[in-house]
Amino acid sequence: MESIKTHAYIDDDGVLRLELPTSLSHRHIEVLVVIQPLEEGAVDDMGYPIGYFEKTYGMFADNPIEEGEPPRKMTPQEWARFINKTYGSLADDPTERGEQPPYDVRDAIE
């Protein structure tokens, strides 16, 4: 049995639509759906909860995010191991560039 917890939105038509990835395929399964409405508070015109910025502004003033040391550079041997380990990892899902629109014709710079 696999439990999946997620949030979803029900549109004006009142129909809940779910697409959930599973580790199963080509099988009949039993599905149990529990619908628990979430409490929705008031939001501003940008969709943020009222008072969000007042509550969160300055949260990290006492504990600022500091940059650590830059990562060390790989040795040529480490780089070669990395390339050998990851080479071909997208072979089954190649990246393809779709057809591009024509470029705009611009005035020449004088």
C-alpha positions in Angstrom: 0.0 0.0 0.0 1.2 3.5 -0.9 0.0 6.7 0.8 0.2 9.9 -1.1 -0.7 13.3 0.4 -1.1 16.3 -1.8 -3.0 19.6 -2.1 -5.4 20.2 -5.0 -7.7 23.0 -6.2 -11.3 22.4 -7.2 -12.4 24.7 -10.0 -15.8 26.4 -10.4 -17.2 23.2 -11.9 -16.8 21.4 -8.6 -14.8 18.5 -10.1 -11.6 17.4 -8.4 -9.0 16.3 -10.9 -6.0 14.3 -9.7 -2.9 13.0 -11.5 -0.6 11.1 -9.2 2.5 9.3 -10.2 2.8 5.8 -8.7 5.3 2.9 -9.0 2.5 0.7 -10.4 1.3 0.3 -14.0 -1.2 -1.8 -15.9 -3.0 -2.9 -12.6 -6.4 -2.5 -11.0 -6.1 -0.7 -7.7 -8.4 0.5 -4.9 -8.2 4.3 -4.3 -9.5 6.0 -1.1 -10.0 9.8 -1.4 -10.4 11.9 1.7 -11.4 15.5 1.0 -10.4 17.9 3.8 -11.1 21.6 2.9 -8.3 23.9 3.9 -9.1 27.1 5.8 -8.5 30.0 3.5 -7.6 33.4 5.1 -8.0 36.7 3.5 -5.4 37.6 0.9 -4.2 40.9 -0.6 -4.5 41.9 -4.3 -1.3 40.0 -5.0 -2.5 36.7 -3.4 -0.4 36.9 -0.2 -2.1 36.4 3.2 -3.0 39.7 4.9 -0.1 40.7 7.2 2.4 38.2 5.5 5.1 40.8 5.0 4.6 42.4 8.4 5.0 39.0 10.0 8.0 37.9 8.0 10.0 41.2 7.5 13.2 41.0 9.4 12.9 37.3 10.4 16.6 36.7 9.8 17.9 39.9 11.3 19.4 38.1 14.3 20.6 35.1 12.2 21.5 36.4 8.7 22.3 34.1 5.9 26.0 34.3 5.4 27.9 33.0 2.4 30.3 30.2 3.2 33.6 29.5 1.6 33.4 28.9 -2.1 33.5 25.2 -3.1 37.0 23.9 -3.8 38.0 23.2 -7.4 38.0 19.6 -8.6 41.2 18.0 -9.5 41.5 16.7 -13.1 41.1 13.2 -11.8 37.9 14.1 -9.8 36.5 15.9 -12.9 37.2 12.8 -15.1 35.4 10.6 -12.5 32.4 13.0 -12.5 32.2 13.0 -16.3 32.5 9.2 -16.5 29.8 8.8 -13.9 27.3 11.2 -15.5 28.1 10.7 -19.2 25.0 9.5 -21.0 22.6 10.0 -18.1 20.1 11.7 -20.4 20.6 9.4 -23.4 17.0 8.1 -23.0 15.6 11.6 -22.8 17.6 13.7 -25.3 17.2 17.5 -25.3 15.8 18.8 -28.6 15.6 22.3 -29.7 12.2 23.0 -31.3 11.7 25.1 -34.4 12.6 28.7 -33.8 10.6 31.7 -35.1 12.3 34.0 -37.7 14.5 36.8 -36.3 13.4 40.4 -36.6 15.1 42.4 -39.3 16.7 45.4 -37.6 18.2 48.6 -38.9 21.9 48.6 -39.5 24.1 50.5 -37.0 25.8 53.4 -38.8 
